[in-house]
C-alpha cells in the first residue's frame, strides 16, 4: 500500500474541517436552522430552497465528512520515497492537473462569479487532453488514444464555447453547441480510455483508477457541465435533493485529478505479474441450468402478453432516470429495461456459469441483486395514474424511447404495464442465490453471511408477490376526485359533483395528502383508518391524542375538515365554523353596502344620456382598466390616480377597500365639478370597438358600458375619486364617479388633486 507525503498535515486539516461540519450539523439539528451547515457543505442552499428536514441535514453532514476525506486526498503530496525523474510531458501533466484542482477549489471561495472566470478550466482541459495522449503512449493502442484525443479536444472546445455564449447572453445557441441529448457522452469518450490506460500503467495506483471510475459513473448520471465540478450543488425541494447529493459526490472527480498528479510524482512500484484468474469449481449442470432458466420464466409470460419490458415507465426508479439524470443515462435505462424484460440476464448468467471466474461471478450476482432491488422499489412506488399520465405532452415524451403503441390505454383509460416487476425480482434474486450456493467463495463464515442476506432478500420479495397484482377493493385516485380536463371532453366543461360522505374523506386524503398513504392504498383501508381517527377525535382524550401525535405523527385535532365526511363530531365543528364565517362575511358585506348607501348621490348639472349608480360595492384588486381591442403601442401618461395610453385607461384604487361606483354618459361636455372630490382627472380615449367597459381581471369586476349607445370614436373620460368617512374609520370607503362624453383631444387634464395623497 502506498504512503504519501504530507499525509499527517492533510489529515489534520481534513479532521478540522470534519469537526466544523459535525458541529454545524449538531447546531442545525438542535435549532432547526441549516444555514451554516448548508453554506459550509454546499456553498448555499438556504432553507428557502430546500426546507429544513432532519434527514437532509444528516445527508449534508455525511457529505461534509466525504468532503473532508476528499481534502485529505487532495492536500497530501506525492508518494513517499525518492521523487521520480519524469520526462517533460509527465511534469507538464502534473502541473496541469494541479492547476485544474486549484481552479475547482476556487469555486469554494466566497468571491462573486464572473462568466470569464470559467474560461481557464477548458483551456487547462485542452492541455490535459493532449498531455494524457502523449503520456499514455505505451499503455494504449494508438487508435484508442486518438479517439480519446479527438473526444477530449471537442469536449473542451464546446465547454469553452458554451461558457462564452452564456457570458454574452446568447443562451439559444448553447443548445446547438452542447445538445442536452449528448449529456457527458463526449467527455466519457475521453475519460474512459484514459482510465483504461491508467489501469495498465503501473505509475497509477488502483485507488486512483477507482476514483476515476466513480467520477465517470457520476458524469453519466449528470445532465452535463462536467468542466466545473464543485464541492456543492444546486437543487430545490425533495425531488431535487438528488441533484444536491450528486453535486457533493462531484468530489470524486477532483480526487481523481489530484491523485493522478500525486502518483506521477513518485517512483513507480516494482512490476509484478498479474494475479492468476481464480476459477470456481465446476458444478452439476442441472443446478446451473436452474439459475439460467429462472429469469426467462417471467420474460416468457410477459412476452406472451405482448409486453417486452421489465418495469416500463412506472415507479421511483424510472422517475429518477426520467426526471433527474442526463439523457444518455435515460436511454441506457430504457435499454436495460427492455433487455431484462426479454430475459437477457439469462445470457449473463450463462456466460458466468461457463467461464466461472470469481470476479465475473461476483459481478453477475451483484447485478442480479441490484436489479431485483430496483424491481421491488419500482413495484411498491408505482402510482395507479402518475402525474405525467395526465398531461398528453409529458406522456408522449415519457414514452418516446419505447416502441410505439406499447403502452396504449384500455377502455377505462388506464395504461397496461404487463407483469409486476416483483416476479422479475423474485426470479433474479433466486438466480443470485443459486449462483452463490454453487460457486460461493470461501471462507465458510463469509459464505454463511452472504447466504443469510440473499435468503432474506429473496424471502421478502416472495412474501410480497401476492400483493403485486391483487387489489383489495377499489382505489380512488386524485384525478377521480376532480372533473375531467378540457382535452378529455373535447373542450366542454363538466361540472364537478359535490364531495360528501366517505368520498369526501377519501378525496381529501388523495388530493391534500393529509395522511401519509401510498396512492395505491385501497379505499377501504383509508376508511378504516379514518374511522379509527374519528373515534379518537370524538373522545378528545388528551392522552390518546398525544399518543397518536407521537406514534403516528398525526394531529387529530387539526383534521376536522378531512374527517368531516365520515365523522359526525368533526362535521358538526366544520359546519359551525363555516356558519360563523358566513355570518361574519354577511355582516361585513352589509356594512359595506351601508357605507355606499350613505355616500351622497351625484346630482348632474346637465341631463346625462345614461346614469348608473351601482347598488353593490365593488372590490377591484388591481384597479379598473379600460381597453380597446384595437389598441396600439404608445407612451403612457400618469395623471393622479389615472394612467392613460393609446387605447388604455387605468383607474388606480386601493385594493384594501371597496369602491362605491357611479357611471354617467353624456351627449356633450358636462361642467367640471370639483367640490367634494379628492381627485378630478380628465383623459382622452379613442373607442374603435363601440364598447367602453372598465374591468378588473383579478377580482372579476366588470362595470356597465360607458359608450353612448355603442358609438365609436373619440371620447373624453372624467374620473372623480374621493374618500368617504365612516364611523370613526381612518379611511372609510372610496367613492368613484366616471363621466364619459364624445369629444376630441388626448391631453390629460388634472382639475383637482389633494395636497397630500393618502
C-alpha positions in Angstrom: 0.0 0.0 0.0 1.4 3.4 -1.0 2.1 6.1 1.6 2.0 9.8 0.7 4.0 12.8 1.8 2.3 15.4 4.0 -0.4 12.8 4.8 -0.5 13.8 8.5 -0.8 17.5 7.8 -3.5 16.9 5.2 -5.3 14.6 7.7 -5.2 17.3 10.4 -6.7 19.8 8.0 -9.4 17.3 7.0 -10.1 16.5 10.6 -10.6 20.2 11.5 -13.0 20.6 8.5 -15.0 17.5 9.5 -15.2 18.8 13.1 -16.7 22.1 11.9 -19.1 20.2 9.7 -20.3 17.9 12.5 -20.6 20.9 14.9 -22.7 22.8 12.4 -24.8 19.7 11.8 -25.5 19.4 15.6 -26.4 23.1 15.6 -28.7 22.6 12.7 -30.5 19.7 14.3 -30.8 21.5 17.6 -32.0 24.8 16.3 -33.7 23.9 13.0 -31.6 26.4 11.1 -29.4 24.7 8.5 -27.9 27.9 7.1 -24.4 27.4 8.4 -24.2 23.7 7.5 -25.5 24.3 4.0 -23.1 27.1 3.5 -20.1 25.0 4.5 -21.0 21.9 2.6 -22.8 23.2 -0.5 -21.9 26.8 -0.6 -25.5 27.9 -0.5 -28.8 26.1 -0.5 -30.7 28.1 2.1 -33.9 26.8 3.7 -36.0 28.8 1.3 -34.8 26.4 -1.4 -34.7 23.1 0.4 -36.7 23.3 3.7 -35.1 22.1 6.9 -35.5 18.3 7.3 -33.5 16.2 9.7 -32.6 13.5 7.2 -31.5 16.2 4.6 -29.2 17.7 7.3 -27.8 14.2 8.1 -27.1 13.8 4.4 -25.3 17.1 4.4 -23.2 16.0 7.4 -22.3 12.8 5.6 -21.4 14.9 2.5 -19.2 17.1 4.7 -17.4 14.0 6.0 -16.9 12.9 2.4 -15.5 16.3 1.6 -13.1 16.1 4.5 -11.8 12.8 3.1 -11.5 14.5 -0.3 -9.5 17.4 1.2 -7.1 14.8 2.7 -6.7 13.1 -0.6 -6.1 16.4 -2.4 -3.8 18.2 0.1 -1.4 15.4 0.6 1.6 15.2 -1.7 3.2 12.6 -3.9 4.0 9.0 -2.8 6.7 8.8 -0.1 10.2 8.0 -1.2 12.5 9.4 -3.8 11.0 11.8 -6.3 10.5 10.3 -9.8 12.7 11.6 -12.6 10.0 12.3 -15.2 10.0 13.3 -18.8 8.9 16.8 -19.7 5.3 15.7 -20.8 4.8 14.0 -17.4 5.9 17.0 -15.5 3.7 19.3 -17.5 0.8 16.9 -17.0 1.3 17.0 -13.2 1.3 20.8 -13.3 -1.9 20.9 -15.5 -3.7 18.5 -13.2 -2.8 20.5 -10.1 -3.9 23.7 -11.7 -7.2 22.1 -12.6 -7.7 21.1 -9.0 -6.9 24.7 -7.9 -9.5 26.0 -10.4 -12.1 23.7 -8.9 -11.3 24.7 -5.3 -11.6 28.4 -6.3 -15.3 28.0 -6.6 -15.4 27.2 -2.9 -14.2 30.8 -2.1 -16.8 33.5 -1.3 -16.0 35.6 -4.4 -18.5 36.9 -6.9 -18.9 34.8 -10.0 -18.0 36.3 -13.4 -18.5 34.3 -16.6 -15.0 34.8 -17.8 -13.7 33.1 -14.6 -14.8 29.8 -16.2 -12.5 30.1 -19.2 -9.3 28.9 -17.6 -10.8 25.4 -16.9 -11.5 24.5 -20.6 -8.1 25.9 -21.5 -6.5 23.6 -18.9 -8.6 20.7 -20.2 -7.1 21.2 -23.7 -3.6 20.8 -22.2 -4.6 17.8 -20.0 -6.2 16.0 -23.0 -3.0 16.5 -25.1 -0.6 15.5 -22.4 -2.5 12.3 -21.5 -2.4 11.4 -25.1 1.4 11.7 -25.0 2.0 10.1 -21.6 -0.2 7.0 -22.3 1.6 6.2 -25.5 2.9 2.9 -24.2 -0.2 1.8 -22.4 -3.0 2.1 -25.0 -3.3 1.3 -28.7 -2.9 4.3 -31.0 -6.5 4.2 -32.3 -7.9 4.3 -28.8 -5.6 7.2 -27.8 -6.6 9.1 -31.0 -10.3 8.5 -30.2 -9.8 9.9 -26.7 -7.8 12.8 -28.0 -10.5 13.9 -30.5 -13.3 13.5 -27.9 -11.3 15.4 -25.3 -10.5 18.3 -27.6 -14.1 18.5 -28.8 -15.4 18.4 -25.3 -13.0 21.2 -24.1 -13.8 23.3 -27.1 -17.6 23.0 -26.7 -17.2 23.8 -23.0 -15.3 27.0 -23.8 -17.8 28.0 -26.5 -20.8 27.4 -24.1 -19.1 29.5 -21.4 -18.7 32.3 -23.9 -22.2 32.0 -25.2 -23.6 32.2 -21.7 -21.4 35.2 -20.9 -22.5 37.2 -23.9 -26.2 36.3 -23.4 -26.6 34.0 -26.4 -28.5 31.3 -24.5 -30.3 30.0 -27.5 -27.0 29.0 -29.2 -25.9 26.8 -26.3 -28.3 24.0 -27.2 -26.6 23.8 -30.7 -23.1 23.8 -29.2 -23.8 21.3 -26.4 -27.1 19.4 -27.0 -28.6 18.1 -23.8 -29.2 14.7 -25.6 -25.4 14.1 -25.6 -25.1 14.8 -21.9 -21.5 13.9 -20.9 -21.0 11.3 -23.6 -18.2 13.2 -25.4 -16.4 13.7 -22.0 -16.8 10.0 -21.2 -15.3 9.1 -24.7 -12.1 10.8 -23.4 -12.2 9.8 -19.7 -12.8 6.0 -20.2 -9.8 5.5 -22.5 -7.7 7.5 -20.0 -8.8 5.3 -17.2 -8.1 2.2 -19.2 -4.6 3.5 -19.8 -4.1 4.3 -16.1 -5.2 0.8 -15.2 -2.5 -0.7 -17.5 0.2 1.8 -16.3 2.0 0.9 -13.1 2.6 4.5 -12.2 -1.0 4.9 -11.1 -2.5 3.1 -8.1 -5.7 1.1 -8.3 -7.4 3.5 -5.9 -6.8 6.4 -8.4 -8.4 4.4 -11.1 -11.4 3.6 -8.9 -11.8 7.3 -8.2 -11.9 7.9 -11.9 -14.4 5.2 -12.4 -16.7 6.7 -9.7 -16.3 10.1 -11.5 -17.2 8.5 -14.8 -20.4 6.9 -13.3 -21.4 10.3 -11.9 -20.8 12.0 -15.2 -23.1 9.6 -16.9 -25.8 10.4 -14.4 -25.2 14.1 -14.6 -27.0 16.3 -17.1 -23.8 18.0 -18.2 -21.4 20.7 -17.1 -18.5 18.5 -16.0 -16.0 21.2 -16.8 -16.8 22.9 -13.4 -17.0 20.2 -10.8 -17.5 21.8 -7.4 -17.9 20.5 -3.9 -21.5 21.8 -3.9 -24.7 21.5 -5.9 -28.0 23.0 -6.9 -31.5 21.8 -6.4 -34.9 22.6 -4.9 -37.2 20.6 -2.6 -37.3 16.8 -2.1 -37.4 15.8 -5.7 -34.1 17.7 -6.4 -32.3 16.7 -3.3 -30.7 14.1 -5.5 -29.1 16.8 -7.6 -27.6 18.4 -4.5 -26.2 15.0 -3.4 -24.7 14.4 -6.9 -23.1 17.8 -6.6 -21.5 16.7 -3.3 -20.4 13.5 -4.9 -18.6 15.5 -7.5 -15.6 15.5 -5.2 -14.6 12.1 -6.8 -13.6 13.9 -10.0 -11.4 16.4 -8.0 -9.8 13.5 -6.0 -9.1 11.6 -9.2 -7.3 14.7 -10.7 -5.3 15.2 -7.5 -4.3 11.5 -7.1 -3.4 11.3 -10.8 -0.9 14.1 -10.3 0.3 12.7 -6.9 1.1 9.2 -8.4 3.2 10.7 -11.2 5.5 12.3 -8.7 6.7 9.2 -7.0 8.7 6.2 -8.3 6.6 3.6 -10.0 6.3 0.4 -7.9 8.2 -2.7 -8.9 6.4 -4.5 -11.7 4.6 -7.7 -10.5 2.9 -10.3 -12.6 -0.8 -10.0 -12.6 -2.5 -12.5 -10.2 -3.9 -15.5 -11.9 -7.6 -15.6 -12.5 -9.4 -17.7 -9.9 -11.9 -20.1 -11.4 -14.6 -21.7 -9.4 -15.0 -25.5 -9.5 -17.5 -26.9 -12.0 -20.9 -27.9 -10.6 -23.6 -30.3 -11.9 -25.2 -28.7 -14.9 -28.9 -29.2 -13.8 -28.5 -26.8 -10.9 -26.6 -24.2 -13.1 -29.4 -24.6 -15.7 -31.9 -23.6 -13.0 -30.0 -20.3 -12.4 -30.1 -19.6 -16.2 -33.7 -20.5 -16.7 -35.2 -18.6 -13.8 -35.0 -15.1 -15.4 -36.6 -16.5 -18.5 -39.8 -17.5 -16.8 -41.3 -14.0 -16.2 -39.9 -12.9 -19.5 -41.8 -15.6 -21.4 -45.0 -14.8 -19.6 -44.6 -11.1 -20.3 -43.8 -11.6 -23.9 -46.8 -13.9 -24.3 -48.9 -10.9 -23.3 -47.1 -8.7 -25.8 -45.0 -6.8 -23.2 -41.2 -6.9 -23.8 -40.2 -4.6 -20.9 -39.4 -5.2 -17.3 -40.8 -2.2 -15.3 -41.8 0.2 -18.0 -42.4 3.9 -17.2 -43.5 3.4 -13.7 -42.1 3.6 -10.2 -39.5 5.6 -8.4 -36.5 4.2 -10.3 -37.9 5.2 -13.7 -38.8 8.6 -12.3 -35.2 9.0 -11.2 -33.9 8.4 -14.7 -36.5 10.5 -16.5 -36.5 13.4 -14.1 -33.1 13.9 -12.6 -30.3 12.4 -14.7 -28.8 13.0 -18.1 -30.5 11.9 -21.4 -27.8 9.3 -22.2 -28.4 7.6 -18.8 -32.1 7.6 -19.5 -31.6 5.9 -22.9 -29.3 3.4 -21.1 -32.0 2.7 -18.5 -34.6 2.1 -21.2 -32.2 -0.4 -22.9 -31.7 -2.2 -19.6 -35.5 -2.2 -19.1 -36.0 -4.0 -22.4 -33.1 -6.4 -22.0 -34.3 -7.5 -18.6 -37.8 -7.7 -19.9 -36.9 -10.2 -22.7 -34.7 -12.3 -20.4 -31.2 -11.1 -21.2 -30.0 -11.7 -17.6 -30.1 -15.4 -18.6 -27.3 -14.8 -21.1 -25.1 -13.1 -18.5 -25.7 -16.0 -16.0 -24.9 -18.5 -18.8 -21.6 -16.7 -19.5 -20.7 -16.6 -15.8 -21.5 -20.3 -15.4 -19.4 -21.3 -18.4 -16.4 -19.0 -17.6 -16.7 -19.3 -13.7 -14.1 -16.7 -12.8 -14.6 -15.4 -9.3 -14.7 -11.8 -10.5 -17.3 -12.4 -13.2 -19.4 -14.4 -10.7 -19.3 -11.6 -8.2 -20.3 -9.0 -10.8 -23.1 -11.2 -12.0 -24.5 -11.9 -8.6 -24.2 -8.2 -7.7 -26.0 -7.1 -10.9 -28.8 -9.6 -10.2 -29.3 -8.4 -6.6 -29.3 -4.7 -7.7 -31.8 -5.4 -10.5 -34.0 -7.4 -8.0 -34.0 -4.4 -5.6 -34.8 -2.0 -8.4 -37.8 -4.1 -9.3 -39.1 -4.2 -5.7 -38.7 -0.4 -5.4 -40.5 0.1 -8.8 -43.4 -2.2 -7.8 -44.0 -0.5 -4.4 -43.7 3.1 -5.7 -45.9 2.6 -8.7 -48.9 5.0 -8.7 -52.1 3.9 -10.3 -52.0 7.0 -12.5 -48.9 9.1 -12.2 -48.9 12.9 -12.8 -47.2 12.6 -16.2 -50.0 10.4 -17.5 -52.5 13.2 -17.1 -50.7 15.6 -19.5 -50.5 14.4 -23.1 -47.3 16.2 -23.9 -45.5 14.7 -20.9 -46.9 11.2 -21.6 -45.7 11.4 -25.2 -42.2 12.5 -24.1 -42.1 9.8 -21.4 -43.0 7.0 -23.8 -40.9 8.3 -26.7 -38.0 5.8 -26.2 -40.3 2.8 -26.1 -41.8 1.1 -29.1 -44.8 2.9 -30.4 -48.2 1.6 -29.2 -46.6 -0.5 -26.4 -48.4 1.4 -23.6 -51.8 2.1 -25.1 -54.7 2.8 -22.7 -57.5 0.3 -22.2 -61.2 1.1 -22.3 -61.0 2.6 -18.8 -58.2 5.0 -19.8 -55.6 3.0 -17.9 -52.1 2.1 -19.1 -51.4 -1.6 -19.0 -47.8 -2.4 -18.0 -47.8 -6.1 -18.0 -46.4 -8.5 -15.4 -45.4 -7.0 -12.0 -41.7 -6.3 -11.6 -41.8 -8.3 -8.4 -41.9 -11.5 -10.4 -38.7 -10.5 -12.1 -37.2 -9.6 -8.7 -38.0 -13.0 -7.3 -36.5 -14.8 -10.3 -33.3 -12.6 -10.4 -32.8 -12.9 -6.6 -33.4 -16.7 -6.8 -30.8 -17.0 -9.6 -28.3 -15.0 -7.5 -29.0 -17.3 -4.6 -28.4 -20.4 -6.7 -25.1 -19.0 -8.0 -24.0 -18.2 -4.5 -24.8 -21.7 -3.3 -23.0 -23.3 -6.3 -19.9 -21.0 -6.7 -19.7 -19.1 -3.4 -16.1 -18.4 -2.4 -14.5 -19.4 1.0 -14.2 -18.7 3.9 -17.3 -20.5 5.1 -18.2 -17.8 7.6 -18.4 -15.2 4.8 -20.5 -17.7 2.8 -23.0 -18.0 5.6 -23.4 -14.3 5.8 -23.9 -14.0 2.1 -26.4 -16.8 2.2 -28.3 -15.2 5.0 -28.6 -11.8 3.3 -29.6 -13.4 0.0 -32.2 -15.7 1.5 -33.7 -12.7 3.4 -33.9 -10.6 0.3 -35.4 -13.4 -1.8 -37.9 -14.2 1.0 -39.1 -10.6 1.3 -39.6 -10.5 -2.5 -41.6 -13.7 -2.5 -43.7 -12.7 0.5 -44.9 -9.6 -1.3 -45.7 -11.3 -4.6 -49.5 -11.7 -3.8 -49.8 -8.0 -3.3 -48.4 -7.1 -6.6 -51.4 -8.0 -8.8 -54.3 -8.3 -6.4 -56.1 -5.2 -5.2 -58.1 -5.2 -2.0 -61.0 -3.3 -3.4 -61.4 -0.1 -5.5 -58.8 2.7 -5.4 -60.0 6.2 -5.9 -57.3 8.4 -7.4 -56.8 12.2 -7.1 -57.8 12.6 -10.7 -61.1 10.7 -10.0 -61.9 13.4 -7.4 -61.7 16.3 -10.0 -63.8 17.0 -13.1 -62.2 15.8 -16.4 -59.7 18.1 -18.1 -60.9 20.1 -21.1 -58.9 17.9 -23.6 -60.7 14.8 -22.2 -64.2 16.3 -23.0 -63.5 18.0 -26.3 -63.2 21.3 -24.6 -66.7 21.1 -23.0 -66.6 22.0 -19.2 -68.0 19.4 -16.9 -69.4 20.4 -13.6 -67.9 18.5 -10.6 -70.2 16.7 -8.3 -70.2 17.9 -4.6 -68.0 15.6 -2.5 -69.9 14.3 0.5 -69.6 11.4 2.9 -66.9 8.8 2.6 -65.9 10.1 -0.9 -65.2 13.5 0.6 -62.8 11.9 3.1 -61.1 9.7 0.5 -60.6 12.7 -1.9 -59.2 14.8 0.9 -56.6 12.1 1.5 -55.8 11.7 -2.2 -55.7 15.4 -3.1 -54.4 17.1 0.0 -52.2 14.2 1.2 -53.4 15.0 4.7 -52.4 11.5 5.8 -49.3 9.6 4.6 -50.7 6.8 2.5 -49.5 5.5 -0.8 -51.6 6.4 -3.9 -52.3 2.7 -4.4 -53.8 2.2 -0.9 -57.4 0.8 -1.3 -60.3 3.0 -0.3 -61.4 0.6 2.4 -58.1 0.8 4.2 -58.3 4.6 4.2 -61.9 4.4 5.6 -60.9 2.0 8.3 -58.1 4.3 9.4 -60.3 7.3 9.2 -63.0 5.8 11.4 -60.3 4.9 14.0 -59.2 8.6 14.0 -62.8 9.7 14.2 -63.2 7.7 17.4 -60.1 9.5 18.8 -61.5 12.9 17.6 -64.9 12.3 19.2 -63.4 11.1 22.6 -61.0 14.1 22.6 -58.8 12.4 25.2 -55.6 14.5 25.5 -53.5 11.4 26.4 -54.8 9.5 23.4 -54.3 12.4 21.1 -50.7 12.8 22.4 -50.0 9.1 21.8 -51.3 9.4 18.2 -49.2 12.5 17.6 -46.1 10.8 19.0 -46.5 7.4 17.4 -48.0 8.3 14.0 -47.2 12.0 13.7 -50.9 12.8 13.3 -52.5 15.8 14.9 -56.1 14.6 15.0 -57.5 17.9 16.3 -56.4 19.6 13.0 -58.2 17.1 10.8 -61.7 18.4 11.2 -62.1 19.2 7.6 -60.6 15.9 6.4 -62.8 13.8 8.8 -66.0 15.7 8.3 -67.3 13.3 5.7 -67.2 10.3 7.9 -67.2 11.7 11.5 -70.3 13.5 12.9 -68.3 15.3 15.6 -65.8 16.7 13.1 -68.7 17.6 10.7 -70.5 19.5 13.5 -67.4 21.5 14.2 -66.8 22.2 10.5 -70.4 23.2 10.0 -70.4 25.6 13.0 -67.1 27.2 11.8 -68.5 27.6 8.3 -71.7 29.2 9.6 -69.7 31.6 11.8 -67.5 32.6 8.8 -70.6 33.1 6.7 -72.2 35.3 9.3 -69.0 37.3 9.6 -68.9 37.7 5.8 -72.6 38.7 5.6 -72.1 41.3 8.3 -69.0 42.7 6.6 -70.9 42.8 3.2 -73.9 44.5 4.8 -71.6 47.1 6.4 -70.0 47.8 3.0 -73.5 48.3 1.4 -74.5 50.7 4.2 -71.3 52.7 3.5 -72.2 53.1 -0.1 -75.9 53.8 0.7 -74.7 56.6 2.9 -72.5 58.3 0.3 -74.1 61.4 -1.3 -75.8 60.8 -4.6 -74.3 62.8 -7.5 -76.7 65.4 -8.9 -75.7 66.1 -12.6 -75.6 69.8 -13.7 -76.9 68.8 -17.1 -79.1 65.9 -18.1 -77.0 62.7 -18.8 -77.9 60.3 -21.6 -77.5 57.5 -19.0 -76.6 57.4 -15.3 -76.0 54.3 -13.3 -75.4 54.1 -9.5 -74.2 50.5 -8.7 -76.2 49.0 -5.9 -73.4 46.7 -4.8 -69.9 48.0 -3.8 -67.1 46.7 -6.0 -63.8 45.4 -4.7 -61.2 45.5 -7.5 -57.8 44.0 -6.6 -55.7 45.7 -9.3 -57.7 48.8 -10.1 -60.1 49.3 -13.0 -58.9 49.1 -16.6 -60.5 50.1 -19.9 -59.0 48.5 -23.0 -59.8 49.0 -26.7 -59.4 45.7 -28.6 -57.7 47.6 -31.4 -55.3 49.5 -29.2 -51.8 50.3 -30.4 -48.5 50.9 -28.7 -47.7 54.3 -27.3 -46.4 56.4 -24.5 -48.1 56.1 -21.1 -49.0 59.2 -19.1 -49.8 59.4 -15.3 -52.3 61.9 -14.1 -53.0 61.4 -10.4 -54.9 58.1 -9.9 -55.3 57.7 -13.7 -52.8 56.1 -16.1 -53.6 56.6 -19.8 -52.0 55.3 -23.0 -53.4 54.8 -26.6 -56.4 52.5 -26.2 -55.9 52.1 -22.5 -57.2 53.9 -19.3 -56.3 52.7 -15.8 -58.0 54.0 -12.7 -55.9 53.1 -9.6 -58.0 52.4 -6.5 -56.9 51.0 -3.1 -57.2 47.2 -3.2 -57.8 47.1 0.6 -61.2 48.9 0.4 -64.5 48.6 -1.5 -65.5 51.3 -4.1 -68.9 52.9 -4.5 -69.3 53.4 -8.2 -71.4 55.8 -10.3 -71.2 55.9 -14.1 -72.6 58.7 -16.3 -72.6 59.1 -20.1 -73.3 62.5 -21.8 -74.0 63.6 -25.3 -71.9 66.7 -24.8 -69.3 68.0 -22.4 -70.6 68.4 -18.8 -69.5 71.2 -16.5 -66.4 70.5 -14.3 -67.3 69.6 -10.7 -64.5 69.5 -8.1 -66.3 70.2 -4.8 -66.3 67.1 -2.5 -63.7 65.2 -4.6 -60.1 64.5 -3.8 -59.1 63.8 -7.4 -60.7 65.0 -10.6 -58.8 64.0 -13.8 -59.9 64.0 -17.5 -58.2 62.0 -20.2 -58.9 61.1 -23.9 -59.9 57.6 -25.2 -60.2 56.5 -28.8 -63.1 54.0 -28.9 -62.9 51.9 -32.0 -64.7 48.8 -30.8 -68.0 50.5 -29.9 -67.9 49.4 -26.2 -66.2 51.1 -23.2 -66.2 48.7 -20.2 -64.0 49.1 -17.1 -63.0 45.8 -15.6 -60.6 44.1 -13.2 -59.4 40.7 -14.3 -58.2 39.6 -10.8 -61.4 40.1 -8.9 -63.7 39.6 -11.9 -65.2 43.1 -11.6 -66.9 44.3 -14.8 -68.7 47.7 -14.9 -71.5 48.6 -17.3 -70.8 50.0 -20.7 -69.9 53.7 -20.7 -70.2 54.3 -24.5 -73.0 56.5 -26.0 -75.3 53.8 -27.3 -72.4 51.9 -28.8 -71.0 55.0 -30.6 -67.4 54.6 -31.9 -65.0 57.5 -32.0 -63.1 59.7 -29.6 -64.3 60.3 -26.0 -63.3 62.3 -23.0 -63.4 60.4 -19.7 -63.5 62.3 -16.5 -62.7 60.4 -13.3 -63.7 61.7 -9.8 -62.3 59.9 -6.8 -62.7 60.6 -3.1 -62.7 59.0 0.4 -66.0 59.0 2.4 -65.5 58.8 6.2 -67.4 56.2 8.2 -68.0 55.9 11.9 -64.5 56.7 13.1 -62.7 54.6 10.5 -59.3 56.0 9.5 -60.2 55.9 5.8 -63.9 54.9 5.4 -64.7 53.9 1.9 -63.9 55.0 -1.7 -66.3 56.9 -4.0 -65.8 56.8 -7.7 -67.7 58.8 -10.4 -66.8 58.2 -14.0 -68.2 60.5 -16.7 -67.8 59.9 -20.5 -68.8 62.1 -23.4 -67.9 62.4 -27.1 -65.0 64.8 -27.6 -61.7 65.3 -29.2 -58.2 65.5 -27.6 -55.9 63.2 -25.8 -54.4 65.6 -23.3 -54.7 64.6 -19.7 -56.1 67.4 -17.5 -56.0 67.4 -13.7 -58.8 69.6 -12.3 -58.2 68.8 -8.7 -55.7 66.9 -6.6 -55.2 66.7 -2.8 -52.4 68.5 -1.0 -51.2 65.0 0.2 -52.0 61.7 -1.2 -53.4 59.1 1.1 
